[in-house]
Amino acid sequence: MIPGGGQPNMQQLLQQAQKMQQDLAKAQEELARTEVDGQAGGGLVKATVTGSGELRGLRIDPKAVDPEDTETLADLIVAAVQAANENAQSLQQQKLGPLAQGLGGSGIPGLPF
């Protein structure tokens, strides 16, 4: 009879899971520091968010400001923020996708994925 019944080494699995968690934490920290932009109205409104989705900046070209039409400006702001968040989500997929798949496939209970 094979010792351990051919089961994977639990210590090795735990070490792999810990490394993946450390890599995930590092990637999340990097995302929180990385800024991405989104724009609307041909660049009249630009939004900057972190890779984790936190709004950090909003730039509005004076040409976009019409006191008689604040609805259009509001729409441009929403569109720019949405574009920035879409870019942040793409960045998250690039950074976290492979790590999340590795953790999800581990089969170890208690891991976040």
N, CA and C atoms as an extended XYZ file, in Angstrom:
339
Properties=species:S:1:pos:R:3:atomname:S:1:resname:S:1:resid:I:1 pbc="F F F"
N         0.850       -1.185        0.000 N   MET     1
C         0.000        0.000        0.000 CA  MET     1
C         0.887        1.237        0.000 C   MET     1
N         0.530        2.233       -0.803 N   ILE     2
C         1.304        3.474       -0.921 CA  ILE     2
C         0.996        4.357        0.285 C   ILE     2
N         2.048        4.847        0.980 N   PRO     3
C         1.798        5.754        2.099 CA  PRO     3
C         1.052        6.992        1.613 C   PRO     3
N         0.057        7.403        2.384 N   GLY     4
C        -0.723        8.588        2.014 CA  GLY     4
C        -1.800        8.293        1.000 C   GLY     4
N        -1.874        7.041        0.528 N   GLY     5
C        -2.930        6.659       -0.409 CA  GLY     5
C        -2.876        7.407       -1.723 C   GLY     5
N        -1.708        7.909       -2.114 N   GLY     6
C        -1.591        8.634       -3.369 CA  GLY     6
C        -2.171       10.033       -3.310 C   GLY     6
N        -2.524       10.508       -2.122 N   GLN     7
C        -3.070       11.853       -1.956 CA  GLN     7
C        -1.958       12.891       -2.114 C   GLN     7
N        -2.305       14.065       -2.628 N   PRO     8
C        -1.292       15.126       -2.716 CA  PRO     8
C        -0.802       15.505       -1.316 C   PRO     8
N         0.406       15.939       -1.242 N   ASN     9
C         0.999       16.365        0.017 CA  ASN     9
C         0.259       17.609        0.506 C   ASN     9
N        -0.425       17.497        1.666 N   MET    10
C        -1.208       18.620        2.190 CA  MET    10
C        -0.325       19.830        2.498 C   MET    10
N         0.858       19.590        3.007 N   GLN    11
C         1.767       20.693        3.309 CA  GLN    11
C         2.101       21.459        2.031 C   GLN    11
N         2.339       20.724        0.972 N   GLN    12
C         2.657       21.350       -0.309 CA  GLN    12
C         1.453       22.144       -0.835 C   GLN    12
N         0.255       21.571       -0.699 N   LEU    13
C        -0.945       22.274       -1.131 CA  LEU    13
C        -1.146       23.562       -0.335 C   LEU    13
N        -0.931       23.494        0.960 N   LEU    14
C        -1.086       24.681        1.801 CA  LEU    14
C        -0.063       25.752        1.435 C   LEU    14
N         1.162       25.329        1.144 N   GLN    15
C         2.187       26.294        0.738 CA  GLN    15
C         1.802       26.962       -0.581 C   GLN    15
N         1.280       26.167       -1.512 N   GLN    16
C         0.846       26.738       -2.788 CA  GLN    16
C        -0.298       27.728       -2.578 C   GLN    16
N        -1.247       27.373       -1.717 N   ALA    17
C        -2.376       28.260       -1.446 CA  ALA    17
C        -1.900       29.551       -0.791 C   ALA    17
N        -0.963       29.454        0.132 N   GLN    18
C        -0.438       30.657        0.785 CA  GLN    18
C         0.262       31.555       -0.226 C   GLN    18
N         1.034       30.949       -1.128 N   LYS    19
C         1.723       31.742       -2.144 CA  LYS    19
C         0.710       32.433       -3.056 C   LYS    19
N        -0.340       31.714       -3.430 N   MET    20
C        -1.363       32.314       -4.289 CA  MET    20
C        -2.060       33.465       -3.563 C   MET    20
N        -2.326       33.297       -2.282 N   GLN    21
C        -2.959       34.371       -1.519 CA  GLN    21
C        -2.029       35.583       -1.438 C   GLN    21
N        -0.738       35.346       -1.251 N   GLN    22
C         0.226       36.452       -1.207 CA  GLN    22
C         0.287       37.153       -2.563 C   GLN    22
N         0.303       36.365       -3.634 N   ASP    23
C         0.326       36.940       -4.983 CA  ASP    23
C        -0.944       37.752       -5.239 C   ASP    23
N        -2.082       37.240       -4.775 N   LEU    24
C        -3.344       37.942       -4.941 CA  LEU    24
C        -3.329       39.259       -4.173 C   LEU    24
N        -2.853       39.237       -2.941 N   ALA    25
C        -2.791       40.463       -2.127 CA  ALA    25
C        -1.880       41.490       -2.794 C   ALA    25
N        -0.755       41.027       -3.326 N   LYS    26
C         0.185       41.922       -4.007 CA  LYS    26
C        -0.469       42.535       -5.246 C   LYS    26
N        -1.189       41.721       -6.011 N   ALA    27
C        -1.861       42.214       -7.213 CA  ALA    27
C        -2.951       43.225       -6.839 C   ALA    27
N        -3.681       42.969       -5.745 N   GLN    28
C        -4.718       43.903       -5.314 CA  GLN    28
C        -4.112       45.232       -4.870 C   GLN    28
N        -2.981       45.185       -4.183 N   GLU    29
C        -2.295       46.420       -3.788 CA  GLU    29
C        -1.847       47.199       -5.017 C   GLU    29
N        -1.331       46.472       -5.997 N   GLU    30
C        -0.886       47.123       -7.235 CA  GLU    30
C        -2.071       47.776       -7.950 C   GLU    30
N        -3.218       47.085       -7.971 N   LEU    31
C        -4.413       47.656       -8.587 CA  LEU    31
C        -4.844       48.936       -7.880 C   LEU    31
N        -4.758       48.946       -6.562 N   ALA    32
C        -5.179       50.121       -5.791 CA  ALA    32
C        -4.296       51.331       -6.089 C   ALA    32
N        -3.049       51.087       -6.519 N   ARG    33
C        -2.124       52.185       -6.832 CA  ARG    33
C        -2.173       52.603       -8.300 C   ARG    33
N        -2.641       51.718       -9.165 N   THR    34
C        -2.647       51.986      -10.597 CA  THR    34
C        -3.878       52.809      -10.970 C   THR    34
N        -3.666       53.849      -11.762 N   GLU    35
C        -4.779       54.686      -12.203 CA  GLU    35
C        -5.041       54.460      -13.684 C   GLU    35
N        -6.323       54.418      -14.040 N   VAL    36
C        -6.741       54.291      -15.437 CA  VAL    36
C        -7.755       55.395      -15.728 C   VAL    36
N        -7.837       55.777      -16.990 N   ASP    37
C        -8.718       56.868      -17.398 CA  ASP    37
C        -9.860       56.357      -18.263 C   ASP    37
N       -10.897       57.146      -18.292 N   GLY    38
C       -12.010       56.959      -19.211 CA  GLY    38
C       -12.432       58.348      -19.664 C   GLY    38
N       -13.002       58.429      -20.851 N   GLN    39
C       -13.392       59.742      -21.336 CA  GLN    39
C       -14.716       59.661      -22.078 C   GLN    39
N       -15.318       60.830      -22.246 N   ALA    40
C       -16.574       60.937      -22.990 CA  ALA    40
C       -16.576       62.281      -23.715 C   ALA    40
N       -17.434       62.364      -24.700 N   GLY    41
C       -17.549       63.613      -25.459 CA  GLY    41
C       -16.279       63.961      -26.199 C   GLY    41
N       -15.599       62.957      -26.727 N   GLY    42
C       -14.359       63.217      -27.456 CA  GLY    42
C       -13.277       63.818      -26.581 C   GLY    42
N       -13.291       63.474      -25.294 N   GLY    43
C       -12.266       63.968      -24.383 CA  GLY    43
C       -12.671       65.204      -23.601 C   GLY    43
N       -13.919       65.680      -23.784 N   LEU    44
C       -14.367       66.858      -23.031 CA  LEU    44
C       -14.442       66.562      -21.534 C   LEU    44
N       -14.766       65.318      -21.194 N   VAL    45
C       -14.815       64.904      -19.789 CA  VAL    45
C       -13.935       63.671      -19.639 C   VAL    45
N       -13.027       63.725      -18.662 N   LYS    46
C       -12.133       62.600      -18.391 CA  LYS    46
C       -12.234       62.233      -16.915 C   LYS    46
N       -12.355       60.941      -16.659 N   ALA    47
C       -12.408       60.442      -15.290 CA  ALA    47
C       -11.209       59.541      -15.061 C   ALA    47
N       -10.662       59.610      -13.866 N   THR    48
C        -9.547       58.757      -13.481 CA  THR    48
C        -9.984       57.926      -12.277 C   THR    48
N        -9.820       56.613      -12.396 N   VAL    49
C       -10.124       55.712      -11.286 CA  VAL    49
C        -8.910       54.823      -11.042 C   VAL    49
N        -8.856       54.260       -9.836 N   THR    50
C        -7.813       53.280       -9.569 CA  THR    50
C        -8.233       51.959      -10.196 C   THR    50
N        -7.292       51.049      -10.276 N   GLY    51
C        -7.587       49.719      -10.802 CA  GLY    51
C        -8.616       48.987       -9.971 C   GLY    51
N        -8.811       49.415       -8.732 N   SER    52
C        -9.827       48.789       -7.884 CA  SER    52
C       -11.167       49.526       -7.964 C   SER    52
N       -11.251       50.588       -8.806 N   GLY    53
C       -12.521       51.250       -9.063 CA  GLY    53
C       -12.788       52.513       -8.265 C   GLY    53
N       -11.815       53.004       -7.518 N   GLU    54
C       -12.022       54.231       -6.730 CA  GLU    54
C       -11.823       55.456       -7.618 C   GLU    54
N       -12.828       56.338       -7.649 N   LEU    55
C       -12.737       57.561       -8.447 CA  LEU    55
C       -11.696       58.481       -7.831 C   LEU    55
N       -10.697       58.866       -8.624 N   ARG    56
C        -9.602       59.710       -8.136 CA  ARG    56
C        -9.593       61.096       -8.741 C   ARG    56
N       -10.154       61.242       -9.935 N   GLY    57
C       -10.110       62.551      -10.566 CA  GLY    57
C       -11.168       62.691      -11.640 C   GLY    57
N       -11.539       63.937      -11.873 N   LEU    58
C       -12.518       64.247      -12.897 CA  LEU    58
C       -12.098       65.569      -13.532 C   LEU    58
N       -11.863       65.560      -14.851 N   ARG    59
C       -11.468       66.767      -15.557 CA  ARG    59
C       -12.564       67.114      -16.567 C   ARG    59
N       -13.005       68.358      -16.507 N   ILE    60
C       -14.073       68.811      -17.395 CA  ILE    60
C       -13.561       70.002      -18.196 C   ILE    60
N       -13.535       69.838      -19.496 N   ASP    61
C       -13.133       70.922      -20.384 CA  ASP    61
C       -14.197       72.024      -20.296 C   ASP    61
N       -13.794       73.284      -20.190 N   PRO    62
C       -14.774       74.378      -20.110 CA  PRO    62
C       -15.777       74.373      -21.266 C   PRO    62
N       -15.383       73.839      -22.423 N   LYS    63
C       -16.303       73.784      -23.566 CA  LYS    63
C       -17.496       72.869      -23.283 C   LYS    63
N       -17.366       71.977      -22.304 N   ALA    64
C       -18.458       71.052      -21.979 CA  ALA    64
C       -19.484       71.682      -21.053 C   ALA    64
N       -19.157       72.858      -20.518 N   VAL    65
C       -20.032       73.499      -19.535 CA  VAL    65
C       -20.967       74.485      -20.220 C   VAL    65
N       -22.231       74.146      -20.200 N   ASP    66
C       -23.275       75.021      -20.733 CA  ASP    66
C       -24.329       75.151      -19.636 C   ASP    66
N       -24.414       76.317      -18.987 N   PRO    67
C       -25.373       76.484      -17.886 CA  PRO    67
C       -26.815       76.177      -18.289 C   PRO    67
N       -27.110       76.261      -19.579 N   GLU    68
C       -28.468       75.984      -20.056 CA  GLU    68
C       -28.697       74.497      -20.302 C   GLU    68
N       -27.609       73.698      -20.260 N   ASP    69
C       -27.740       72.267      -20.571 CA  ASP    69
C       -26.870       71.443      -19.627 C   ASP    69
N       -27.235       71.431      -18.374 N   THR    70
C       -26.457       70.660      -17.398 CA  THR    70
C       -26.692       69.157      -17.538 C   THR    70
N       -27.803       68.767      -18.163 N   GLU    71
C       -28.080       67.340      -18.335 CA  GLU    71
C       -27.037       66.676      -19.219 C   GLU    71
N       -26.646       67.335      -20.292 N   THR    72
C       -25.635       66.768      -21.176 CA  THR    72
C       -24.307       66.620      -20.439 C   THR    72
N       -23.933       67.625      -19.654 N   LEU    73
C       -22.698       67.538      -18.872 CA  LEU    73
C       -22.776       66.369      -17.895 C   LEU    73
N       -23.906       66.211      -17.232 N   ALA    74
C       -24.070       65.095      -16.293 CA  ALA    74
C       -23.933       63.763      -17.027 C   ALA    74
N       -24.519       63.656      -18.210 N   ASP    75
C       -24.413       62.425      -19.002 CA  ASP    75
C       -22.966       62.140      -19.385 C   ASP    75
N       -22.234       63.201      -19.768 N   LEU    76
C       -20.824       63.027      -20.129 CA  LEU    76
C       -20.007       62.559      -18.922 C   LEU    76
N       -20.297       63.092      -17.748 N   ILE    77
C       -19.574       62.693      -16.539 CA  ILE    77
C       -19.846       61.218      -16.235 C   ILE    77
N       -21.110       60.836      -16.284 N   VAL    78
C       -21.463       59.434      -16.026 CA  VAL    78
C       -20.776       58.521      -17.035 C   VAL    78
N       -20.794       58.895      -18.305 N   ALA    79
C       -20.172       58.076      -19.345 CA  ALA    79
C       -18.669       57.961      -19.135 C   ALA    79
N       -18.014       59.045      -18.743 N   ALA    80
C       -16.565       59.015      -18.519 CA  ALA    80
C       -16.226       58.122      -17.332 C   ALA    80
N       -17.007       58.218      -16.263 N   VAL    81
C       -16.762       57.377      -15.085 CA  VAL    81
C       -17.004       55.913      -15.435 C   VAL    81
N       -18.057       55.634      -16.193 N   GLN    82
C       -18.325       54.259      -16.606 CA  GLN    82
C       -17.188       53.718      -17.476 C   GLN    82
N       -16.692       54.525      -18.385 N   ALA    83
C       -15.584       54.098      -19.246 CA  ALA    83
C       -14.339       53.810      -18.413 C   ALA    83
N       -14.061       54.668      -17.441 N   ALA    84
C       -12.906       54.449      -16.575 CA  ALA    84
C       -13.076       53.165      -15.775 C   ALA    84
N       -14.286       52.919      -15.265 N   ASN    85
C       -14.529       51.698      -14.501 CA  ASN    85
C       -14.419       50.453      -15.375 C   ASN    85
N       -14.846       50.542      -16.624 N   GLU    86
C       -14.678       49.414      -17.542 CA  GLU    86
C       -13.190       49.130      -17.754 C   GLU    86
N       -12.397       50.188      -17.892 N   ASN    87
C       -10.950       50.003      -18.040 CA  ASN    87
C       -10.355       49.401      -16.769 C   ASN    87
N       -10.857       49.809      -15.612 N   ALA    88
C       -10.388       49.249      -14.337 CA  ALA    88
C       -10.737       47.763      -14.252 C   ALA    88
N       -11.932       47.392      -14.714 N   GLN    89
C       -12.329       45.984      -14.686 CA  GLN    89
C       -11.452       45.152      -15.610 C   GLN    89
N       -11.110       45.702      -16.762 N   SER    90
C       -10.202       45.000      -17.676 CA  SER    90
C        -8.847       44.785      -17.012 C   SER    90
N        -8.373       45.819      -16.332 N   LEU    91
C        -7.093       45.715      -15.626 CA  LEU    91
C        -7.185       44.661      -14.530 C   LEU    91
N        -8.308       44.625      -13.809 N   GLN    92
C        -8.496       43.619      -12.763 CA  GLN    92
C        -8.438       42.221      -13.353 C   GLN    92
N        -9.084       42.024      -14.493 N   GLN    93
C        -9.070       40.708      -15.138 CA  GLN    93
C        -7.655       40.297      -15.513 C   GLN    93
N        -6.879       41.264      -16.017 N   GLN    94
C        -5.501       40.972      -16.393 CA  GLN    94
C        -4.666       40.585      -15.188 C   GLN    94
N        -4.836       41.338      -14.088 N   LYS    95
C        -4.001       41.132      -12.907 CA  LYS    95
C        -4.482       39.983      -12.029 C   LYS    95
N        -5.808       39.891      -11.856 N   LEU    96
C        -6.345       38.936      -10.890 CA  LEU    96
C        -6.889       37.664      -11.520 C   LEU    96
N        -7.221       37.708      -12.791 N   GLY    97
C        -7.816       36.544      -13.443 CA  GLY    97
C        -7.039       35.255      -13.238 C   GLY    97
N        -5.763       35.229      -13.606 N   PRO    98
C        -4.998       33.992      -13.431 CA  PRO    98
C        -4.878       33.578      -11.957 C   PRO    98
N        -4.775       34.548      -11.064 N   LEU    99
C        -4.659       34.223       -9.639 CA  LEU    99
C        -5.966       33.662       -9.106 C   LEU    99
N        -7.073       34.267       -9.502 N   ALA   100
C        -8.377       33.806       -9.028 CA  ALA   100
C        -8.661       32.401       -9.539 C   ALA   100
N        -8.274       32.124      -10.786 N   GLN   101
C        -8.480       30.782      -11.326 CA  GLN   101
C        -7.650       29.766      -10.557 C   GLN   101
N        -6.431       30.145      -10.211 N   GLY   102
C        -5.564       29.232       -9.451 CA  GLY   102
C        -6.133       28.934       -8.079 C   GLY   102
N        -6.675       29.938       -7.416 N   LEU   103
C        -7.257       29.718       -6.092 CA  LEU   103
C        -8.562       28.953       -6.203 C   LEU   103
N        -9.354       29.282       -7.204 N   GLY   104
C       -10.633       28.611       -7.350 CA  GLY   104
C       -10.498       27.132       -7.639 C   GLY   104
N        -9.447       26.780       -8.337 N   GLY   105
C        -9.242       25.378       -8.685 CA  GLY   105
C        -8.542       24.589       -7.599 C   GLY   105
N        -8.210       25.242       -6.478 N   SER   106
C        -7.430       24.557       -5.465 CA  SER   106
C        -8.253       23.552       -4.677 C   SER   106
N        -9.557       23.817       -4.569 N   GLY   107
C       -10.398       22.910       -3.810 CA  GLY   107
C       -10.150       22.968       -2.314 C   GLY   107
N        -9.463       23.995       -1.859 N   ILE   108
C        -9.182       24.126       -0.436 CA  ILE   108
C       -10.247       25.010        0.182 C   ILE   108
N       -11.011       24.472        1.145 N   PRO   109
C       -12.069       25.281        1.745 CA  PRO   109
C       -11.513       26.492        2.474 C   PRO   109
N       -12.310       27.561        2.499 N   GLY   110
C       -11.922       28.755        3.237 CA  GLY   110
C       -11.167       29.778        2.418 C   GLY   110
N       -10.815       29.425        1.174 N   LEU   111
C       -10.151       30.403        0.329 CA  LEU   111
C       -11.209       31.278       -0.320 C   LEU   111
N       -10.871       32.548       -0.597 N   PRO   112
C       -11.887       33.483       -1.062 CA  PRO   112
C       -12.440       33.200       -2.457 C   PRO   112
N       -11.848       32.339       -3.231 N   PHE   113
C       -12.333       32.115       -4.595 CA  PHE   113
C       -12.758       30.690       -4.810 C   PHE   113
